Amino acid sequence: MTEVVSEPVAVRVGTSGMPIRVLWRGHDYEVVGRPVRWVDRTPWWTWTAEKLPKVVEQPMWTVRLAAPDCDVVQADLSVTGGDWWQIERVRN
C-alpha cells in the first residue's frame, strides 16, 4: 500500500551525495540497499497561465528504510533545495 505523506525530513548523505540515514517521525532510519536516483517531471498538460509549476523537474531518490523497531519500508525522497528534503510517498 502506498501512502502519500509530503513531510519534511532530515537526511544525512554520504560523500557521493546518496542518502544514508533519514530522521522521520521520531525514528532514525538507515538506508539499506542502493538508493535509486530519478527525476519526477510535472505533467505539462495540467499547467494553466494562472498556475505555473514552481518546479518542472524534481530530483528524487527511492530508498529502502530500516529502523531497529520498525519494518523495512520503501520511500520516495525529494530534494527540495540545499539541505531541504521531503518524504513524498511510503510503501510497505
Secondary structure by P-SEA (a helix, b strand, c coil): cbbbbbbbbbbbbccccccccccccccccccccbbbbbbbbcccccccccccccccbbbbbbbbbbcccccbbbbbbbbccccccccccccc
